[in-house]
Amino acid sequence: MPLMQLAPSEMTADDIRDWCSVLNDMTAADMPAEPRWRTERLHDYLVGTLPDDQRSLFLYRDEDGDLLGHASLIMFGGDQAGTAVVEISTRPEARGRGVGKDLLREVARCAGAGGCRTLSVEVIATTPAVGFYDRLGFERAVVEQRHLLRWTEIDWEKIEHAAGRLAAGYRLEYHAGSVPERLIDSYADVKANLRTTSDPVVVVPEWRGSAQADRLRDSLATLDRRGMRSHIVVAIAEPFDNVVGLTELVVSAQRPTRADQYDTVVAPGHRSYGLAMSMKARLLTELRRAEPQLVDVQTWTMDTADDVRWINSELGFVHDVDWYDYETDVDELLKRIGE
């Protein structure tokens, strides 16, 4: 059978090389301006998961052993148990030959056997993946707008001014890699606002579930194991020395020219003081020194988040492309696609 399932730890050096090649062929065809993937620490990237989560990989090779496509399935544990997320990639020349559908069928079987009820996937709106998932009955649950900040177009004088414009009674701290233990509990308390408010500043799926101190520690440690360098700025309320705001960004070894903005959150009682703008600007100034190879920063916002879009626009972010979050019921998918 050309399709095989394996654990990430079973990936060989040849598998990793071929995996990266598929990603880059697909990127070149569908979004040629996107940064290319590198094999550096790609094995770590695929192996690393949170302790409660489980990742399975699927490889589809032809009779000559050439890799035509692959899939990654993460089945979440903890309070997200019963849900899973998939990424499927195929070489452009292999499209229309059933490779993606066969991969998705095996993914759905695996997810169902693992007790997952819901399967989700992120899709870039301008790529052929939209039609693929539409035809297979996935429903569009969320639309997010991706904005890019291009490094060569940054107005650094404006950014440095914004970083230094801080309301009285607050200070900013920058931390690379993790959060000091003295801040971890109040940091987690601020993260919890992503669940308790209908108007968070930014929500990024990969960090949902890290609003408890222990899981937050696990999240930061997992990012490090995956070759993803975390950069964090927090707003501290004086004289209490507790976190009231945070912004997070990650640069991965696999795509080091692009930074990914994660959550930006301000506790409800400390909004309207410009903390989000100051924190994000300060983080950019720190990145200028810590990650000189960067070409751009990407962030996502909901299309209803006017305040967030205004902050991003002031910093120089420009709307690039929409992303769709699709979902489907696993059992229903198996009926549609054929068990």
KOLZA-474120 format. One line per 10 residues: number of its first residue (from 1); their letters; for each residue x, y, z of N, C-alpha, C. Coordinates in steps of 0.2 Angstrom, whole numbers, padded with zeros to 4 digits, m for minus. Layout:
! residues N
NUM) a) X,Y,Z,X,Y,Z,X,Y,Z ~ ...
This chain:
! residues 339
1) mplmqlapse) 0004,m0006,0000,0000,0000,0000,0004,0006,0000 ~ 0003,0011,m0004,0007,0017,m0005,0007,0022,0001 ~ 0002,0021,0005,0000,0025,0011,0002,0022,0017 ~ 0006,0025,0022,0008,0022,0028,0008,0027,0033 ~ 0006,0025,0039,0005,0029,0045,0011,0027,0050 ~ 0014,0032,0053,0020,0031,0057,0020,0037,0063 ~ 0023,0035,0068,0024,0040,0073,0030,0045,0071 ~ 0030,0051,0073,0035,0056,0072,0042,0054,0073 ~ 0043,0050,0079,0049,0048,0081,0052,0042,0076 ~ 0048,0040,0071,0050,0034,0066,0052,0038,0060
11) mtaddirdwc) 0052,0044,0059,0054,0047,0053,0061,0047,0052 ~ 0063,0045,0046,0070,0044,0045,0073,0051,0042 ~ 0079,0052,0041,0082,0058,0038,0079,0059,0030 ~ 0078,0053,0027,0076,0053,0020,0068,0056,0020 ~ 0065,0053,0025,0058,0055,0026,0057,0063,0027 ~ 0061,0065,0032,0061,0072,0033,0063,0076,0027 ~ 0068,0074,0023,0070,0078,0017,0064,0078,0012 ~ 0061,0072,0012,0055,0072,0007,0049,0076,0009 ~ 0048,0076,0016,0042,0080,0019,0043,0087,0017 ~ 0049,0089,0018,0051,0097,0017,0050,0098,0010
21) svlndmtaad) 0052,0094,0005,0052,0095,m0002,0044,0095,m0004 ~ 0040,0091,m0001,0033,0092,m0003,0030,0099,m0001 ~ 0032,0101,0005,0030,0107,0008,0032,0113,0003 ~ 0038,0113,0001,0041,0118,m0003,0038,0118,m0010 ~ 0037,0112,m0013,0034,0112,m0020,0027,0115,m0019 ~ 0023,0113,m0014,0016,0116,m0013,0016,0123,m0012 ~ 0021,0126,m0008,0022,0133,m0007,0023,0137,m0013 ~ 0028,0134,m0017,0030,0137,m0024,0024,0138,m0028 ~ 0020,0133,m0029,0014,0133,m0033,0009,0137,m0031 ~ 0007,0137,m0024,0001,0140,m0022,0002,0147,m0019
31) mpaeprwrte) 0008,0148,m0016,0009,0155,m0013,0017,0156,m0014 ~ 0019,0158,m0019,0026,0158,m0021,0030,0164,m0017 ~ 0026,0169,m0014,0030,0174,m0010,0031,0171,m0003 ~ 0028,0165,m0001,0029,0163,0006,0036,0160,0007 ~ 0039,0161,0013,0046,0158,0015,0046,0150,0014 ~ 0051,0148,0012,0052,0141,0011,0054,0137,0017 ~ 0052,0131,0018,0054,0127,0024,0061,0124,0023 ~ 0064,0123,0029,0070,0120,0030,0070,0114,0034 ~ 0075,0110,0032,0075,0103,0036,0078,0104,0043 ~ 0081,0110,0044,0084,0111,0051,0079,0110,0056
41) rlhdylvgtl) 0080,0106,0061,0076,0104,0067,0068,0103,0065 ~ 0067,0101,0058,0061,0099,0056,0058,0092,0060 ~ 0063,0088,0061,0061,0082,0065,0059,0084,0072 ~ 0062,0089,0075,0060,0091,0082,0053,0094,0081 ~ 0052,0098,0076,0046,0101,0075,0040,0096,0075 ~ 0041,0090,0071,0036,0085,0071,0035,0081,0077 ~ 0040,0080,0080,0040,0076,0086,0037,0079,0092 ~ 0038,0086,0093,0036,0089,0099,0028,0090,0099 ~ 0025,0088,0105,0018,0090,0106,0018,0091,0114 ~ 0012,0094,0115,0011,0095,0123,0009,0088,0126
51) pddqrslfly) 0011,0087,0132,0010,0080,0135,0004,0076,0134 ~ m0002,0080,0134,m0008,0077,0133,m0010,0076,0126 ~ m0006,0078,0121,m0008,0078,0114,m0004,0072,0111 ~ m0007,0070,0105,m0004,0065,0101,m0004,0066,0094 ~ 0002,0066,0091,0003,0067,0084,0004,0061,0080 ~ 0001,0060,0074,0002,0054,0069,0004,0057,0063 ~ 0008,0054,0059,0010,0056,0052,0008,0051,0047 ~ 0007,0053,0041,0005,0049,0036,0009,0051,0029 ~ 0012,0046,0026,0016,0047,0020,0012,0043,0014 ~ 0012,0046,0009,0009,0043,0003,0015,0043,m0003
61) rdedgdllgh) 0017,0037,m0004,0023,0037,m0009,0020,0033,m0015 ~ 0023,0034,m0021,0021,0030,m0027,0025,0024,m0028 ~ 0024,0020,m0033,0027,0014,m0033,0035,0014,m0034 ~ 0037,0020,m0036,0045,0021,m0036,0047,0024,m0029 ~ 0043,0025,m0024,0045,0027,m0018,0045,0035,m0017 ~ 0043,0038,m0022,0043,0046,m0022,0037,0048,m0018 ~ 0038,0053,m0013,0033,0055,m0009,0029,0060,m0013 ~ 0022,0058,m0013,0018,0063,m0017,0014,0067,m0012 ~ 0013,0065,m0006,0009,0069,m0001,0010,0067,0006 ~ 0008,0071,0011,0009,0069,0018,0003,0072,0022
71) aslimfggdq) 0002,0070,0028,m0003,0073,0032,0000,0072,0039 ~ m0002,0077,0043,m0001,0077,0050,m0007,0078,0054 ~ m0008,0074,0059,m0014,0074,0063,m0012,0075,0070 ~ m0015,0080,0074,m0014,0081,0081,m0021,0080,0084 ~ m0021,0075,0089,m0027,0073,0093,m0026,0077,0100 ~ m0030,0081,0102,m0029,0085,0108,m0031,0081,0114 ~ m0028,0082,0119,m0030,0079,0126,m0032,0085,0130 ~ m0033,0083,0137,m0035,0088,0142,m0042,0090,0141 ~ m0043,0097,0142,m0050,0099,0141,m0052,0100,0133 ~ m0047,0099,0129,m0049,0099,0122,m0050,0092,0119
81) agtavveist) m0050,0087,0123,m0051,0080,0121,m0057,0079,0117 ~ m0056,0075,0111,m0062,0074,0107,m0061,0078,0100 ~ m0056,0083,0100,m0055,0087,0094,m0048,0085,0091 ~ m0047,0087,0085,m0041,0085,0082,m0040,0090,0076 ~ m0034,0091,0074,m0032,0096,0068,m0028,0092,0064 ~ m0029,0093,0057,m0025,0090,0052,m0022,0095,0047 ~ m0016,0093,0045,m0013,0097,0039,m0011,0092,0034 ~ m0014,0093,0028,m0012,0089,0022,m0009,0093,0016 ~ m0003,0090,0014,0000,0093,0008,0002,0088,0003 ~ 0001,0090,m0003,0002,0086,m0009,0006,0090,m0014
91) rpeargrgvg) 0010,0086,m0018,0014,0089,m0023,0009,0092,m0029 ~ 0010,0097,m0032,0005,0100,m0037,0004,0095,m0042 ~ 0009,0091,m0044,0008,0087,m0050,0004,0081,m0048 ~ 0003,0080,m0042,m0001,0074,m0039,m0008,0075,m0038 ~ m0010,0081,m0039,m0017,0083,m0037,m0022,0080,m0043 ~ m0027,0078,m0040,m0032,0075,m0045,m0032,0068,m0046 ~ m0027,0065,m0042,m0026,0058,m0042,m0028,0054,m0036 ~ m0032,0058,m0031,m0034,0054,m0026,m0030,0054,m0020 ~ m0024,0057,m0020,m0019,0057,m0015,m0021,0060,m0009 ~ m0024,0067,m0009,m0027,0070,m0004,m0033,0067,0000
101) kdllrevarc) m0037,0064,m0005,m0043,0061,m0002,m0041,0054,0002 ~ m0036,0051,m0001,m0034,0045,0003,m0031,0046,0009 ~ m0027,0052,0009,m0023,0054,0016,m0029,0056,0021 ~ m0034,0060,0019,m0039,0062,0023,m0043,0056,0026 ~ m0044,0051,0022,m0048,0045,0024,m0044,0042,0030 ~ m0038,0041,0029,m0034,0038,0034,m0033,0042,0040 ~ m0033,0049,0039,m0033,0053,0045,m0039,0053,0049 ~ m0045,0052,0045,m0051,0052,0049,m0052,0045,0052 ~ m0050,0040,0049,m0050,0034,0053,m0046,0034,0059 ~ m0040,0037,0059,m0036,0037,0065,m0039,0042,0070
111) agaggcrtls) m0042,0047,0068,m0045,0052,0073,m0051,0048,0076 ~ m0055,0045,0072,m0061,0041,0075,m0059,0036,0080 ~ m0054,0032,0078,m0051,0027,0083,m0049,0030,0089 ~ m0046,0036,0089,m0043,0040,0095,m0049,0043,0099 ~ m0055,0042,0097,m0061,0045,0101,m0062,0053,0099 ~ m0059,0055,0093,m0061,0062,0091,m0067,0063,0088 ~ m0071,0068,0089,m0078,0069,0086,m0077,0074,0081 ~ m0073,0079,0082,m0072,0085,0077,m0065,0085,0074 ~ m0065,0086,0068,m0059,0087,0064,m0058,0094,0061 ~ m0053,0098,0062,m0053,0105,0060,m0046,0105,0055
121) veviattpav) m0046,0110,0051,m0040,0112,0047,m0040,0119,0045 ~ m0034,0122,0045,m0034,0129,0042,m0032,0129,0035 ~ m0035,0133,0031,m0034,0134,0024,m0033,0141,0022 ~ m0028,0142,0018,m0027,0149,0015,m0032,0150,0009 ~ m0036,0155,0010,m0042,0157,0005,m0040,0157,m0002 ~ m0034,0158,m0004,m0032,0158,m0011,m0030,0152,m0014 ~ m0030,0147,m0010,m0026,0140,m0013,m0032,0135,m0015 ~ m0030,0130,m0019,m0034,0125,m0021,m0037,0121,m0015 ~ m0034,0121,m0009,m0037,0117,m0003,m0044,0119,m0002 ~ m0046,0126,m0003,m0053,0128,m0002,m0058,0123,m0005
131) gfydrlgfer) m0057,0122,m0012,m0062,0118,m0015,m0061,0111,m0013 ~ m0056,0108,m0011,m0055,0102,m0009,m0059,0100,m0002 ~ m0058,0105,0002,m0062,0104,0009,m0070,0106,0008 ~ m0071,0110,0004,m0078,0112,0002,m0082,0106,m0001 ~ m0079,0103,m0006,m0082,0097,m0009,m0083,0091,m0004 ~ m0078,0091,0001,m0079,0085,0006,m0083,0087,0012 ~ m0087,0092,0012,m0092,0094,0017,m0089,0097,0023 ~ m0083,0100,0023,m0081,0104,0029,m0085,0110,0029 ~ m0086,0113,0035,m0090,0119,0036,m0085,0124,0038 ~ m0085,0130,0035,m0081,0136,0037,m0083,0139,0044
141) avveqrhllr) m0079,0138,0049,m0081,0140,0056,m0079,0147,0057 ~ m0073,0149,0055,m0070,0155,0057,m0066,0158,0051 ~ m0067,0164,0050,m0063,0168,0045,m0058,0173,0048 ~ m0052,0172,0047,m0047,0176,0050,m0043,0180,0045 ~ m0041,0186,0046,m0037,0190,0041,m0030,0190,0043 ~ m0026,0188,0038,m0019,0188,0040,m0016,0195,0038 ~ m0012,0197,0042,m0008,0204,0041,m0001,0202,0041 ~ 0003,0206,0036,0010,0205,0036,0014,0212,0038 ~ 0019,0211,0042,0023,0217,0043,0030,0216,0040 ~ 0031,0219,0034,0038,0218,0031,0043,0222,0034
151) wteidwekie) 0049,0218,0035,0054,0221,0039,0057,0228,0036 ~ 0058,0228,0030,0061,0233,0026,0056,0239,0026 ~ 0050,0238,0028,0045,0244,0027,0044,0247,0034 ~ 0047,0244,0039,0045,0247,0046,0048,0254,0047 ~ 0044,0258,0050,0046,0265,0052,0048,0264,0059 ~ 0055,0263,0060,0058,0262,0067,0057,0267,0072 ~ 0057,0273,0069,0056,0279,0074,0049,0279,0077 ~ 0044,0278,0073,0038,0277,0075,0037,0271,0080 ~ 0040,0266,0078,0039,0260,0083,0043,0261,0090 ~ 0048,0264,0089,0052,0266,0096,0048,0271,0100
161) haagrlaagy) 0045,0275,0097,0041,0280,0100,0035,0277,0104 ~ 0032,0272,0100,0026,0269,0103,0028,0264,0109 ~ 0034,0261,0108,0036,0257,0113,0038,0261,0120 ~ 0040,0267,0119,0041,0271,0125,0035,0275,0128 ~ 0030,0275,0124,0024,0278,0126,0020,0274,0131 ~ 0021,0274,0137,0018,0269,0142,0015,0273,0148 ~ 0009,0271,0149,0005,0274,0154,0008,0274,0161 ~ 0007,0279,0165,0010,0279,0172,0007,0273,0176 ~ 0012,0270,0180,0010,0264,0184,0011,0258,0181 ~ 0014,0258,0175,0016,0251,0172,0023,0251,0169
171) rleyhagsvp) 0026,0245,0169,0032,0245,0165,0032,0238,0161 ~ 0036,0238,0156,0037,0233,0151,0043,0228,0153 ~ 0042,0222,0152,0048,0217,0153,0048,0213,0146 ~ 0054,0212,0144,0055,0207,0138,0058,0201,0141 ~ 0056,0195,0138,0059,0189,0140,0059,0184,0134 ~ 0065,0181,0133,0066,0177,0128,0066,0170,0130 ~ 0062,0165,0127,0062,0158,0128,0056,0156,0133 ~ 0055,0160,0138,0050,0158,0143,0048,0164,0147 ~ 0044,0163,0152,0042,0168,0157,0045,0166,0164 ~ 0048,0171,0167,0051,0169,0174,0046,0166,0179
181) erlidsyadv) 0048,0162,0183,0043,0159,0188,0039,0164,0192 ~ 0042,0169,0194,0039,0174,0198,0033,0177,0194 ~ 0032,0177,0188,0027,0180,0184,0022,0174,0181 ~ 0023,0168,0182,0020,0163,0178,0012,0163,0180 ~ 0011,0163,0187,0004,0163,0189,0000,0169,0186 ~ 0002,0175,0187,m0002,0181,0184,m0002,0181,0177 ~ 0003,0178,0174,0003,0178,0166,m0002,0173,0164 ~ m0003,0167,0167,m0008,0163,0166,m0015,0166,0167 ~ m0016,0170,0172,m0022,0173,0174,m0024,0177,0168 ~ m0019,0181,0165,m0021,0185,0160,m0023,0181,0154
191) kanlrttsdp) m0019,0176,0152,m0021,0171,0147,m0028,0169,0147 ~ m0030,0168,0153,m0037,0165,0154,m0042,0170,0151 ~ m0041,0176,0150,m0046,0181,0148,m0048,0179,0140 ~ m0044,0175,0137,m0045,0173,0130,m0052,0168,0130 ~ m0053,0165,0136,m0059,0161,0137,m0065,0165,0140 ~ m0064,0170,0144,m0069,0173,0148,m0072,0179,0144 ~ m0069,0182,0139,m0071,0188,0136,m0073,0186,0129 ~ m0078,0190,0126,m0079,0189,0119,m0075,0194,0115 ~ m0071,0198,0118,m0067,0202,0114,m0060,0202,0116 ~ m0057,0196,0115,m0049,0196,0116,m0046,0200,0111
201) vvvvpewrgs) m0040,0202,0112,m0036,0206,0107,m0034,0201,0102 ~ m0031,0196,0103,m0029,0191,0098,m0030,0184,0100 ~ m0033,0179,0096,m0033,0172,0098,m0030,0168,0093 ~ m0025,0164,0095,m0021,0160,0090,m0022,0153,0092 ~ m0025,0148,0088,m0027,0142,0090,m0021,0138,0094 ~ m0015,0138,0092,m0009,0134,0095,m0008,0136,0102 ~ m0011,0141,0104,m0010,0143,0111,m0016,0142,0116 ~ m0021,0141,0113,m0027,0140,0117,m0026,0134,0121 ~ m0028,0134,0127,m0027,0129,0132,m0021,0130,0137 ~ m0018,0135,0136,m0012,0137,0140,m0013,0142,0145
211) aqadrlrdsl) m0019,0142,0147,m0021,0148,0152,m0021,0145,0159 ~ m0018,0139,0160,m0016,0137,0167,m0009,0137,0168 ~ m0006,0138,0174,0001,0139,0175,0005,0132,0172 ~ 0003,0127,0174,0006,0120,0172,0006,0119,0165 ~ 0000,0120,0162,0000,0119,0155,0004,0125,0151 ~ 0004,0131,0154,0008,0136,0151,0015,0134,0151 ~ 0018,0131,0156,0025,0129,0156,0026,0124,0151 ~ 0021,0119,0151,0022,0114,0146,0022,0117,0138 ~ 0018,0122,0137,0017,0125,0131,0024,0128,0129 ~ 0027,0132,0133,0033,0135,0132,0039,0130,0131
221) atldrrgmrs) 0039,0125,0135,0044,0120,0134,0043,0116,0128 ~ 0037,0115,0126,0036,0111,0119,0038,0116,0114 ~ 0037,0122,0114,0039,0126,0108,0047,0126,0108 ~ 0050,0126,0113,0058,0126,0113,0060,0119,0110 ~ 0057,0114,0112,0059,0107,0110,0057,0107,0102 ~ 0053,0110,0100,0051,0110,0092,0055,0115,0088 ~ 0060,0118,0091,0064,0123,0088,0061,0129,0086 ~ 0057,0131,0091,0053,0138,0090,0055,0142,0096 ~ 0058,0148,0094,0061,0153,0099,0055,0158,0101 ~ 0053,0158,0107,0048,0162,0110,0051,0169,0112
231) hivvaiaepf) 0047,0174,0110,0049,0181,0112,0043,0184,0115 ~ 0043,0186,0121,0038,0188,0125,0039,0195,0128 ~ 0034,0200,0128,0034,0206,0132,0028,0206,0136 ~ 0029,0208,0143,0023,0208,0147,0023,0215,0150 ~ 0017,0217,0152,0015,0223,0155,0014,0222,0162 ~ 0018,0225,0167,0018,0224,0174,0015,0230,0177 ~ 0010,0229,0182,0007,0234,0185,0011,0235,0192 ~ 0013,0241,0193,0016,0243,0199,0011,0246,0204 ~ 0013,0245,0210,0018,0242,0213,0017,0234,0215 ~ 0012,0231,0212,0010,0225,0213,0015,0219,0210
241) dnvvgltelv) 0018,0221,0204,0023,0217,0201,0019,0211,0198 ~ 0013,0212,0196,0009,0206,0193,0008,0208,0185 ~ 0008,0203,0181,0007,0204,0174,m0001,0206,0173 ~ m0002,0211,0169,m0008,0213,0167,m0009,0213,0159 ~ m0004,0212,0156,m0004,0212,0148,0002,0208,0146 ~ 0001,0205,0140,0006,0201,0137,0005,0201,0129 ~ 0011,0200,0126,0011,0198,0119,0017,0193,0117 ~ 0015,0189,0113,0020,0183,0112,0021,0182,0104 ~ 0027,0180,0103,0029,0179,0096,0034,0174,0096 ~ 0034,0170,0090,0038,0164,0089,0042,0165,0083
251) vsaqrptrad) 0048,0163,0083,0052,0162,0076,0055,0155,0076 ~ 0053,0151,0071,0055,0144,0071,0061,0143,0067 ~ 0065,0138,0069,0071,0136,0065,0069,0134,0058 ~ 0063,0131,0057,0061,0128,0050,0059,0134,0045 ~ 0058,0140,0048,0056,0145,0043,0059,0152,0047 ~ 0065,0153,0047,0068,0158,0052,0067,0165,0049 ~ 0065,0166,0043,0064,0173,0041,0057,0176,0042 ~ 0053,0172,0045,0046,0174,0047,0045,0173,0054 ~ 0042,0178,0057,0040,0178,0064,0032,0177,0064 ~ 0030,0173,0069,0023,0172,0070,0020,0175,0076
261) qydtvvapgh) 0016,0180,0076,0013,0183,0082,0008,0178,0085 ~ 0009,0177,0091,0004,0173,0095,m0001,0178,0098 ~ m0003,0176,0105,m0008,0180,0108,m0005,0187,0110 ~ m0010,0192,0110,m0009,0198,0113,m0015,0199,0118 ~ m0014,0200,0124,m0020,0200,0129,m0019,0205,0134 ~ m0024,0209,0136,m0023,0214,0141,m0029,0212,0146 ~ m0028,0212,0152,m0033,0211,0157,m0038,0216,0157 ~ m0045,0214,0158,m0050,0219,0157,m0049,0226,0161 ~ m0047,0225,0167,m0046,0231,0171,m0041,0236,0169 ~ m0037,0234,0164,m0031,0238,0162,m0031,0240,0154
271) rsyglamsmk) m0037,0239,0151,m0038,0241,0144,m0039,0249,0144 ~ m0038,0251,0138,m0039,0259,0137,m0033,0263,0139 ~ m0027,0259,0141,m0021,0263,0142,m0016,0262,0137 ~ m0018,0259,0131,m0013,0259,0126,m0007,0253,0127 ~ m0009,0249,0132,m0004,0243,0133,m0002,0239,0127 ~ m0008,0237,0124,m0007,0232,0118,m0002,0235,0113 ~ m0003,0242,0111,0001,0245,0106,0009,0245,0109 ~ 0009,0247,0115,0016,0248,0118,0020,0241,0118 ~ 0016,0236,0120,0019,0229,0121,0022,0227,0114 ~ 0017,0228,0109,0019,0225,0102,0025,0229,0099
281) arlltelrra) 0025,0235,0101,0030,0240,0098,0037,0238,0101 ~ 0037,0237,0108,0043,0235,0111,0045,0228,0109 ~ 0041,0224,0108,0043,0217,0105,0046,0218,0099 ~ 0044,0222,0094,0047,0223,0088,0054,0226,0089 ~ 0055,0230,0093,0062,0233,0094,0067,0228,0097 ~ 0064,0223,0101,0068,0217,0104,0070,0213,0098 ~ 0065,0211,0094,0066,0207,0088,0072,0210,0083 ~ 0072,0216,0083,0077,0219,0078,0084,0217,0080 ~ 0085,0216,0087,0092,0214,0089,0092,0207,0089 ~ 0087,0203,0092,0087,0196,0093,0087,0192,0087
291) epqlvdvqtw) 0083,0194,0082,0082,0190,0076,0083,0194,0069 ~ 0090,0196,0068,0091,0201,0063,0090,0198,0056 ~ 0089,0191,0055,0087,0188,0049,0080,0189,0046 ~ 0076,0191,0051,0069,0192,0049,0067,0196,0043 ~ 0062,0193,0039,0060,0197,0033,0053,0200,0034 ~ 0049,0196,0038,0042,0199,0040,0039,0195,0046 ~ 0034,0198,0048,0030,0196,0054,0023,0195,0052 ~ 0020,0189,0054,0013,0188,0052,0009,0187,0058 ~ 0003,0190,0057,m0002,0190,0063,m0009,0189,0060 ~ m0014,0186,0064,m0021,0185,0062,m0025,0189,0066
301) tmdtaddvrw) m0031,0191,0063,m0036,0194,0067,m0043,0192,0064 ~ m0048,0192,0069,m0055,0191,0066,m0057,0197,0062 ~ m0061,0196,0058,m0064,0202,0053,m0068,0207,0057 ~ m0070,0205,0063,m0074,0210,0068,m0069,0214,0072 ~ m0063,0212,0073,m0059,0215,0078,m0056,0222,0075 ~ m0060,0227,0076,m0058,0233,0073,m0052,0236,0077 ~ m0052,0236,0083,m0047,0239,0088,m0040,0235,0086 ~ m0040,0229,0085,m0034,0225,0084,m0031,0227,0077 ~ m0036,0228,0072,m0033,0230,0066,m0030,0237,0066 ~ m0033,0241,0070,m0031,0248,0070,m0024,0248,0073
311) inselgfvhd) m0023,0244,0078,m0016,0244,0081,m0011,0241,0076 ~ m0013,0235,0073,m0008,0232,0068,m0007,0237,0062 ~ m0012,0241,0060,m0011,0246,0055,m0006,0251,0057 ~ m0006,0254,0063,m0002,0259,0066,0005,0256,0066 ~ 0006,0250,0067,0013,0247,0067,0016,0245,0060 ~ 0011,0246,0055,0014,0244,0049,0011,0238,0045 ~ 0007,0234,0049,0005,0228,0046,0000,0229,0041 ~ 0000,0225,0035,m0005,0226,0030,m0008,0219,0028 ~ m0015,0220,0027,m0019,0214,0026,m0016,0211,0020 ~ m0015,0204,0020,m0012,0200,0015,m0017,0195,0012
321) vdwydyetdv) m0020,0191,0016,m0024,0186,0013,m0029,0183,0019 ~ m0034,0180,0018,m0039,0177,0023,m0037,0170,0024 ~ m0038,0168,0030,m0037,0161,0031,m0044,0158,0034 ~ m0046,0152,0032,m0052,0149,0034,m0051,0143,0039 ~ m0054,0143,0044,m0054,0137,0049,m0060,0133,0047 ~ m0059,0127,0045,m0064,0122,0043,m0065,0117,0048 ~ m0071,0115,0049,m0073,0109,0054,m0077,0104,0051 ~ m0077,0098,0053,m0082,0093,0051,m0082,0088,0057 ~ m0088,0084,0057,m0089,0079,0061,m0085,0073,0058 ~ m0081,0069,0062,m0077,0064,0060,m0081,0058,0057
331) dellkrige) m0087,0056,0061,m0091,0050,0058,m0094,0052,0052 ~ m0097,0058,0051,m0100,0060,0045,m0095,0061,0039 ~ m0089,0063,0041,m0084,0063,0036,m0082,0056,0033 ~ m0082,0051,0037,m0080,0045,0035,m0086,0042,0031 ~ m0092,0044,0032,m0098,0042,0028,m0097,0045,0021 ~ m0095,0051,0021,m0095,0055,0015,m0089,0052,0010 ~ m0084,0051,0014,m0077,0049,0010,m0077,0042,0009 ~ m0080,0038,0012,m0080,0031,0012,m0075,0027,0017 ~ m0078,0024,0021,m0074,0020,0026,m0070,0015,0023
